[in-house]
Amino acid sequence: MDSRNPWQALTRPRFLRSSWPWRGVGYLVTGGLFGGVVCLVFLVLGVFSLFLVGLPLLLLSGPAVGGVERLRLRLVDLDPAPDPHRVPAEPGLGAWLRLRVGEQATWRELGYALLLATVLWPLDLVALAVGVGLPLTLLSTPLQLAVDGEEAKVVKAYLVTSYPEAFAAALLGALLLVALAYPLAAVAGARAALARALLSPRDSDPQDGIGEVIASRARLVDAFESERRRIERDLHDGAQQRLVALTMTLGLARLDAPPGPLAAQLAKAHTEAGQVLTELRELIHGIHPQVLADYGLGAALADAADRSAVPVALDVELPRLPVPVESAGYFAAREALANIGKHSGATRARITARHTHGILRIDVEDDGRGAADPAGGSGLTGLADRIAVLDGTLTIMSPKGGPTLLRVEIPCPAPSESSASSSPRTASSSGRG
């Protein structure tokens, strides 16, 4: 198996013939250079921070240093180091700054940047001086003696006056260059491990990734709702109006046609057009009922009860709630009523809806035969997934023999006093049997 980092490469017999010694040297060289630049920048920003000018840049320099270090990490670590930062939910510099300041990863990166500017880059240079500088100095002893002609001072400590001594020093330098390649790679591996620990996502930070997934799913739900409303609007303003015009035209033609086969065909076409128009209206209402958009969930539940195949008693007291919450609650209740009419054998049902303590709760009960199975193709599984996007739950209690209770709970912010006073609805009605 190929090595993925210097620690693994050190255990391989072909370490010296691989690229890992060069990778380790390159990582330490670039670390020393980049660390020196970061140190200089921090000194400048520190001076300007005395006048509160460079303080924001100093605080936010961590993500910039972290991004460069994650790229540089590829020299000695073939496993990618993902960016630990989340994507802002809103565009703009302000949203980006608010998100970055509140993330733990930003402060870890700032800590690493300070560590790099004060401690790590000098250590990189010291390791290079010992692991590469000393052997190369010894290797260059014959060249130094040839240039001087009389003597060469090795490492500023040992005086060499003859070529045998010079070549002995060069041989020692070659041996040290090979021997010190191992600890040098170990130092590079330790530096890379420290960088990965501070600059990559941690196992203890799973909520960042989960939060981003939840936010993405919520945005998809919003986009789905917007598309649903657009389709409903297009059908209502386009296809439905054309069908109304067609029905009227056929009705007039039927009145003007003389009795006979033509009049019979026109009457049949007029009837079919009326049925298509009725079905289209039902389809439009199912996509996104206008009453839900105009009057809220309470009125929409009353409308769903009126359309139910079994009588439905309503006990609803609701203010206007966020659009995704109202939509999810409505379609859950409507699907429950549809299942009651098709599968339960119930003679009556009841809907209870309240918004208390920041939670919307909708209970749909029936006196049917029970034993409802969400996995049986009833459509409740998809509704449960949709409610889960809003951090809600859908619970079904349906013992064999009944009764059945479907409960929807969705957390949502408490509405303002103005909306609460203008939109609550208490209803009690029965749908058609």
C-alpha positions as CSV (number, residue, x, y, z in Angstrom):
1,M,0.0,0.0,0.0
2,D,1.3,3.4,-0.9
3,S,2.3,5.8,1.9
4,R,-0.1,8.7,2.6
5,N,2.1,10.7,5.0
6,P,5.6,10.8,6.3
7,W,4.8,8.6,9.3
8,Q,3.7,5.8,7.0
9,A,6.7,6.4,4.7
10,L,9.2,6.0,7.5
11,T,8.2,2.4,8.0
12,R,8.8,1.5,4.4
13,P,12.2,0.1,3.3
14,R,12.3,2.3,0.2
15,F,11.9,5.5,2.1
16,L,15.2,7.0,0.9
17,R,14.4,6.2,-2.7
18,S,10.9,7.7,-2.5
19,S,9.8,11.3,-2.8
20,W,9.0,11.6,0.9
21,P,12.4,13.0,2.1
22,W,12.0,15.8,-0.5
23,R,8.4,16.3,0.4
24,G,9.4,16.8,4.1
25,V,12.1,19.2,3.2
26,G,9.8,21.2,0.9
27,Y,7.1,21.3,3.6
28,L,9.6,22.7,6.2
29,V,11.1,25.2,3.7
30,T,7.7,26.6,2.7
31,G,6.7,26.6,6.4
32,G,9.7,28.7,7.4
33,L,9.1,31.2,4.5
34,F,5.4,31.4,5.0
35,G,5.7,31.7,8.8
36,G,8.1,34.5,8.4
37,V,5.7,36.4,6.2
38,V,2.8,35.8,8.6
39,C,5.0,37.0,11.5
40,L,5.8,40.2,9.6
41,V,2.1,40.7,8.7
42,F,1.1,40.2,12.3
43,L,3.6,42.7,13.5
44,V,2.2,45.3,11.1
45,L,-1.4,44.5,12.0
46,G,-0.5,44.6,15.6
47,V,0.8,48.1,15.3
48,F,-2.3,49.2,13.4
49,S,-4.5,47.5,16.0
50,L,-3.3,50.0,18.6
51,F,-5.5,52.5,16.6
52,L,-8.3,49.9,16.1
53,V,-7.7,49.9,12.4
54,G,-6.0,46.5,12.0
55,L,-7.9,44.7,14.7
56,P,-10.6,43.2,12.4
57,L,-8.0,42.1,9.9
58,L,-6.0,40.6,12.7
59,L,-8.9,38.6,14.0
60,L,-9.9,37.4,10.6
61,S,-6.4,36.6,9.4
62,G,-6.8,33.0,10.8
63,P,-9.1,31.8,7.9
64,A,-6.6,33.1,5.3
65,V,-3.7,31.4,7.0
66,G,-5.7,28.2,7.5
67,G,-6.6,28.1,3.8
68,V,-2.9,28.4,2.7
69,E,-1.8,25.8,5.3
70,R,-4.5,23.3,4.1
71,L,-3.1,23.7,0.6
72,R,0.5,23.4,1.8
73,L,-0.5,20.3,3.8
74,R,-0.8,18.4,0.5
75,L,3.0,18.3,0.3
76,V,3.2,15.7,3.1
77,D,-0.3,14.4,3.5
78,L,-2.1,12.9,0.5
79,D,-5.4,12.7,2.4
80,P,-7.4,15.9,1.7
81,A,-7.9,18.4,4.5
82,P,-11.5,19.7,4.0
83,D,-12.5,23.2,4.8
84,P,-14.2,23.3,8.2
85,H,-16.2,26.4,7.5
86,R,-19.9,26.5,6.6
87,V,-21.3,28.3,3.7
88,P,-23.3,31.4,4.6
89,A,-27.0,31.1,4.2
90,E,-27.2,34.6,2.8
91,P,-25.0,36.5,0.4
92,G,-22.9,39.5,1.4
93,L,-19.9,40.3,3.4
94,G,-21.9,41.0,6.6
95,A,-23.4,37.4,6.6
96,W,-19.9,36.0,5.9
97,L,-18.4,37.9,8.8
98,R,-21.1,37.0,11.3
99,L,-20.8,33.3,10.4
100,R,-17.0,33.3,10.6
101,V,-16.8,35.1,13.9
102,G,-19.2,32.6,15.5
103,E,-17.4,29.5,14.3
104,Q,-15.0,27.5,16.4
105,A,-12.9,26.8,13.3
106,T,-12.1,30.5,12.9
107,W,-10.7,30.8,16.4
108,R,-8.7,27.6,16.0
109,E,-7.2,28.9,12.8
110,L,-6.3,32.2,14.5
111,G,-4.6,30.3,17.3
112,Y,-2.7,28.3,14.7
113,A,-1.7,31.4,12.9
114,L,-0.3,33.0,16.1
115,L,1.5,29.7,16.8
116,L,3.0,29.7,13.3
117,A,4.1,33.3,13.6
118,T,5.8,32.9,16.9
119,V,7.0,29.3,17.4
120,L,6.5,27.0,14.4
121,W,8.4,28.8,11.7
122,P,11.6,29.2,13.8
123,L,11.4,25.5,14.6
124,D,11.1,24.7,10.9
125,L,14.3,26.7,10.2
126,V,16.1,25.0,13.1
127,A,15.1,21.6,11.8
128,L,16.3,22.5,8.3
129,A,19.6,23.9,9.6
130,V,20.3,20.7,11.5
131,G,18.9,18.2,9.0
132,V,20.0,19.8,5.8
133,G,22.3,22.8,6.5
134,L,24.8,20.9,8.6
135,P,25.3,17.9,6.2
136,L,25.5,20.3,3.2
137,T,28.1,22.4,5.0
138,L,30.2,19.3,5.6
139,L,29.8,18.2,2.0
140,S,31.1,21.5,0.8
141,T,34.3,21.3,2.8
142,P,36.6,20.3,-0.2
143,L,35.1,23.2,-2.2
144,Q,35.8,25.6,0.7
145,L,39.4,24.4,1.0
146,A,39.9,24.7,-2.8
147,V,38.5,28.3,-2.7
148,D,40.6,29.4,0.3
149,G,43.8,27.4,-0.8
150,E,45.1,26.9,2.8
151,E,42.3,26.1,5.2
152,A,38.6,25.6,5.7
153,K,36.6,26.1,8.9
154,V,33.9,23.5,9.2
155,V,30.7,24.6,10.9
156,K,32.7,27.5,12.4
157,A,34.3,25.1,14.8
158,Y,36.7,22.6,13.2
159,L,39.7,23.8,11.1
160,V,40.6,21.6,8.0
161,T,44.0,22.2,6.4
162,S,44.3,19.1,4.1
163,Y,42.2,17.4,1.5
164,P,42.1,14.1,3.3
165,E,40.5,15.8,6.2
166,A,38.2,17.7,3.8
167,F,37.0,14.6,2.1
168,A,36.5,12.9,5.4
169,A,34.3,15.8,6.5
170,A,32.4,15.5,3.1
171,L,31.9,11.8,3.7
172,L,30.5,12.5,7.2
173,G,28.2,15.1,5.6
174,A,26.9,12.5,3.2
175,L,26.2,10.0,5.9
176,L,24.5,12.7,8.0
177,L,22.4,13.7,5.1
178,V,21.1,10.2,4.8
179,A,20.7,9.6,8.5
180,L,19.0,12.9,9.3
181,A,16.5,12.4,6.5
182,Y,14.5,10.1,8.9
183,P,14.1,12.6,11.9
184,L,13.6,15.4,9.4
185,A,10.6,13.5,7.9
186,A,9.4,12.8,11.4
187,V,9.4,16.5,12.2
188,A,7.5,17.3,9.0
189,G,5.0,14.6,9.9
190,A,4.5,16.1,13.3
191,R,4.0,19.5,11.9
192,A,1.5,18.2,9.4
193,A,-0.4,16.3,12.2
194,L,-0.6,19.5,14.2
195,A,-1.9,21.5,11.3
196,R,-4.5,18.9,10.5
197,A,-5.7,18.7,14.1
198,L,-6.2,22.5,14.2
199,L,-7.3,23.3,10.7
200,S,-9.5,20.4,9.6
201,P,-13.0,19.6,10.8
202,R,-13.1,17.7,14.1
203,D,-15.2,14.6,15.0
204,S,-16.4,16.7,17.9
205,D,-17.9,19.3,15.5
206,P,-20.5,17.2,13.6
207,Q,-23.2,19.8,14.2
208,D,-21.6,22.1,11.7
209,G,-22.0,19.6,8.9
210,I,-25.4,18.5,10.1
211,G,-26.5,22.1,10.4
212,E,-25.5,22.8,6.8
213,V,-27.3,19.7,5.6
214,I,-30.5,20.8,7.5
215,A,-30.2,24.4,6.1
216,S,-29.7,23.0,2.5
217,R,-32.8,20.8,2.9
218,A,-34.8,23.7,4.2
219,R,-33.8,25.8,1.2
220,L,-34.9,22.9,-1.1
221,V,-38.2,22.8,0.7
222,D,-38.6,26.6,0.2
223,A,-37.7,26.2,-3.5
224,F,-40.2,23.4,-3.8
225,E,-43.0,25.5,-2.2
226,S,-42.2,28.4,-4.5
227,E,-42.3,26.1,-7.6
228,R,-45.6,24.6,-6.3
229,R,-47.2,28.0,-6.0
230,R,-45.9,29.0,-9.5
231,I,-47.4,25.9,-11.1
232,E,-50.7,26.6,-9.3
233,R,-50.7,30.2,-10.4
234,D,-49.9,29.2,-14.0
235,L,-52.6,26.6,-14.1
236,H,-55.2,29.0,-12.5
237,D,-54.4,31.9,-14.8
238,G,-53.6,30.0,-17.9
239,A,-55.1,26.5,-18.5
240,Q,-58.1,27.1,-16.4
241,Q,-59.1,30.3,-18.1
242,R,-58.7,28.6,-21.5
243,L,-60.9,25.8,-20.4
244,V,-63.6,28.2,-19.1
245,A,-63.5,29.9,-22.5
246,L,-63.8,26.6,-24.3
247,T,-66.7,25.5,-22.1
248,M,-68.5,28.7,-22.8
249,T,-67.9,28.4,-26.6
250,L,-69.2,24.9,-26.6
251,G,-72.2,25.9,-24.7
252,L,-73.1,28.7,-27.1
253,A,-72.5,26.4,-30.1
254,R,-74.7,23.8,-28.5
255,L,-77.5,26.3,-28.2
256,D,-77.1,27.5,-31.8
257,A,-76.9,24.0,-33.3
258,P,-80.1,22.5,-34.8
259,P,-81.4,19.4,-33.2
260,G,-79.6,16.3,-34.6
261,P,-76.3,14.4,-34.4
262,L,-74.2,17.6,-34.3
263,A,-76.1,19.0,-31.3
264,A,-75.7,15.7,-29.5
265,Q,-71.9,15.7,-30.1
266,L,-71.6,19.4,-29.0
267,A,-73.6,18.5,-25.8
268,K,-71.2,15.6,-25.1
269,A,-68.2,17.8,-25.7
270,H,-69.6,20.5,-23.5
271,T,-70.2,18.0,-20.7
272,E,-66.6,16.6,-21.0
273,A,-65.1,20.1,-21.0
274,G,-67.0,20.8,-17.8
275,Q,-65.7,17.7,-16.2
276,V,-62.2,18.5,-17.2
277,L,-62.6,22.0,-15.8
278,T,-63.8,20.5,-12.5
279,E,-60.9,18.1,-12.3
280,L,-58.4,20.9,-13.1
281,R,-59.9,23.0,-10.3
282,E,-59.5,20.1,-7.9
283,L,-55.9,19.6,-9.1
284,I,-55.1,23.3,-8.6
285,H,-56.6,23.2,-5.2
286,G,-54.5,20.2,-4.3
287,I,-51.2,21.8,-5.5
288,H,-51.6,24.8,-3.3
289,P,-55.0,25.9,-2.1
290,Q,-55.6,29.6,-2.3
291,V,-57.3,29.7,1.1
292,L,-54.0,28.5,2.7
293,A,-52.1,31.4,1.2
294,D,-54.8,34.0,1.9
295,Y,-56.2,33.0,5.3
296,G,-53.7,30.6,6.8
297,L,-53.7,27.1,8.2
298,G,-56.9,27.3,10.3
299,A,-59.1,28.2,7.3
300,A,-57.3,25.7,5.1
301,L,-58.0,22.9,7.6
302,A,-61.7,23.9,7.7
303,D,-61.7,23.8,3.9
304,A,-60.1,20.3,3.9
305,A,-62.7,19.1,6.4
306,D,-65.5,20.3,4.2
307,R,-64.0,18.3,1.3
308,S,-63.5,15.2,3.4
309,A,-65.3,12.0,2.5
310,V,-66.2,11.5,6.2
311,P,-67.7,14.1,8.6
312,V,-64.9,16.0,10.4
313,A,-65.2,17.9,13.6
314,L,-62.7,20.8,13.9
315,D,-61.1,22.3,17.1
316,V,-58.6,24.7,15.7
317,E,-57.1,27.8,17.3
318,L,-54.2,29.0,15.2
319,P,-52.5,32.3,14.4
320,R,-50.7,32.9,11.1
321,L,-47.5,30.8,11.1
322,P,-44.4,30.7,8.8
323,V,-45.4,29.6,5.3
324,P,-43.4,26.3,5.3
325,V,-44.9,25.3,8.6
326,E,-48.4,26.0,7.5
327,S,-47.9,24.2,4.2
328,A,-46.4,21.1,5.9
329,G,-49.2,21.0,8.5
330,Y,-51.9,21.4,5.9
331,F,-50.7,18.6,3.6
332,A,-50.1,16.3,6.5
333,A,-53.7,16.8,7.7
334,R,-55.1,16.5,4.2
335,E,-53.2,13.3,3.5
336,A,-54.5,11.9,6.8
337,L,-58.1,12.7,5.8
338,A,-57.6,11.1,2.4
339,N,-56.3,7.9,4.0
340,I,-59.3,8.0,6.5
341,G,-61.7,8.2,3.6
342,K,-60.0,5.4,1.5
343,H,-58.7,2.9,4.0
344,S,-60.0,3.3,7.6
345,G,-63.7,2.5,7.3
346,A,-64.3,5.4,9.8
347,T,-67.6,7.1,10.2
348,R,-66.2,10.3,11.7
349,A,-63.0,12.1,12.3
350,R,-61.6,15.0,14.3
351,I,-58.9,17.6,13.8
352,T,-57.4,19.4,16.7
353,A,-54.7,22.1,16.1
354,R,-52.9,24.4,18.5
355,H,-49.8,26.5,18.6
356,T,-48.4,26.5,22.1
357,H,-45.0,27.0,23.6
358,G,-43.5,27.5,20.1
359,I,-44.8,24.2,18.7
360,L,-47.5,23.6,16.2
361,R,-49.4,20.4,17.1
362,I,-52.1,18.9,14.8
363,D,-54.0,15.8,15.8
364,V,-56.1,13.9,13.3
365,E,-58.3,11.2,14.9
366,D,-60.8,8.7,13.5
367,D,-62.9,5.8,14.7
368,G,-61.9,3.4,12.0
369,R,-60.5,-0.1,12.1
370,G,-56.9,1.0,12.9
371,A,-53.7,-0.9,12.1
372,A,-52.5,1.9,9.8
373,D,-49.1,1.2,8.3
374,P,-47.1,4.2,7.0
375,A,-45.0,1.8,4.9
376,G,-48.0,0.6,3.0
377,G,-47.9,3.3,0.4
378,S,-50.2,5.8,2.2
379,G,-47.9,8.7,1.4
380,L,-47.2,9.4,5.1
381,T,-43.5,8.4,4.8
382,G,-42.9,11.3,2.4
383,L,-44.8,13.6,4.7
384,A,-42.7,12.5,7.6
385,D,-39.5,13.3,5.6
386,R,-40.9,16.7,4.7
387,I,-41.8,17.5,8.4
388,A,-38.4,16.3,9.5
389,V,-36.8,19.0,7.3
390,L,-38.6,21.5,9.6
391,D,-37.2,19.6,12.6
392,G,-40.7,18.3,13.3
393,T,-42.1,14.8,13.9
394,L,-45.0,12.8,12.6
395,T,-46.4,10.1,15.0
396,I,-49.0,7.5,14.2
397,M,-50.8,5.5,17.0
398,S,-53.1,3.0,15.4
399,P,-53.8,-0.2,17.3
400,K,-55.7,-2.9,15.5
401,G,-59.4,-2.2,15.9
402,G,-58.8,1.5,16.2
403,P,-59.0,4.3,16.9
404,T,-56.2,6.0,14.9
405,L,-54.4,9.1,15.9
406,L,-51.9,11.0,13.6
407,R,-50.0,13.7,15.4
408,V,-47.8,16.3,13.7
409,E,-45.5,18.5,15.8
410,I,-43.4,21.2,14.2
411,P,-41.4,23.7,16.2
412,C,-41.8,27.3,14.9
413,P,-41.4,30.8,16.4
414,A,-44.2,32.3,18.4
415,P,-46.0,34.8,16.2
416,S,-46.1,38.5,17.0
417,E,-48.9,39.9,19.0
418,S,-50.3,41.7,16.0
419,S,-50.5,38.6,13.8
420,A,-51.8,36.5,16.7
421,S,-54.6,38.9,17.4
422,S,-55.7,39.3,13.8
423,S,-55.5,35.7,12.5
424,P,-56.5,33.2,15.1
425,R,-59.3,30.9,14.1
426,T,-61.5,28.7,16.1
427,A,-63.6,26.4,14.0
428,S,-66.0,23.5,14.5
429,S,-67.6,22.0,11.4
430,S,-68.4,18.8,9.7
431,G,-67.4,17.7,6.2
432,R,-69.6,16.1,3.7
433,G,-70.4,12.5,4.1
